[in-house]
Amino acid sequence: MIGVSDIESWDDDVRAGAIADLRRAGWDRAARGDAPTPRARRLLARFRVGEPLTTRELADLRGVLVGT
């Protein structure tokens, strides 16, 4: 059975992966440019200043930005 610690560990892994992908793609730097949608621009601004994002917000941001 999956416990709370398993879910928290999975969530940590997902968050770390999303943050690593965004940093590898250079989205942590303003010189990289801006996101294509208003919501993504708001999330990106929060990410760049170190404001915490939910796992879902990080996943959405990565989905919009990585690979563009």
C-alpha positions in Angstrom: 0.0 0.0 0.0 1.2 3.5 -0.8 1.7 5.7 2.2 2.0 9.4 2.8 5.8 9.3 2.7 5.7 7.5 -0.7 3.4 10.3 -2.1 5.6 13.0 -0.6 8.7 11.4 -2.1 7.1 11.1 -5.5 6.0 14.7 -5.3 9.6 15.8 -4.4 10.9 13.9 -7.4 8.4 15.4 -9.8 9.2 18.9 -8.4 12.9 18.4 -8.6 12.6 17.1 -12.2 10.5 20.1 -13.3 12.9 22.6 -11.7 15.9 20.9 -13.2 14.3 20.9 -16.7 13.4 24.6 -16.5 17.0 25.5 -15.3 18.6 23.3 -18.0 16.5 25.1 -20.6 17.6 28.5 -19.2 14.2 29.6 -18.1 15.6 30.7 -14.7 17.3 33.6 -16.4 15.5 36.7 -17.7 17.7 36.7 -20.8 15.9 33.6 -21.9 12.8 35.6 -22.7 9.2 35.3 -21.7 6.5 32.7 -21.8 3.9 32.6 -24.5 0.7 32.8 -22.4 -0.3 35.2 -19.7 -0.7 32.4 -17.1 2.7 31.0 -18.0 4.3 34.5 -17.8 2.9 34.9 -14.3 4.2 31.5 -13.2 7.6 32.1 -14.9 7.9 35.4 -13.0 7.2 33.7 -9.7 9.7 30.9 -10.6 12.4 33.4 -11.4 12.1 35.2 -8.1 12.1 32.0 -6.1 8.4 32.1 -5.1 7.2 28.5 -4.4 5.0 27.0 -7.1 2.8 24.0 -6.6 3.7 20.7 -8.3 0.9 21.3 -10.8 2.0 24.8 -11.5 5.6 23.6 -12.1 4.4 20.8 -14.4 2.2 23.3 -16.4 5.1 25.7 -16.7 7.5 23.0 -17.8 5.0 21.7 -20.3 4.6 25.2 -21.9 8.3 26.2 -21.9 10.6 23.2 -22.2 11.2 22.3 -25.8 10.3 25.8 -27.1 
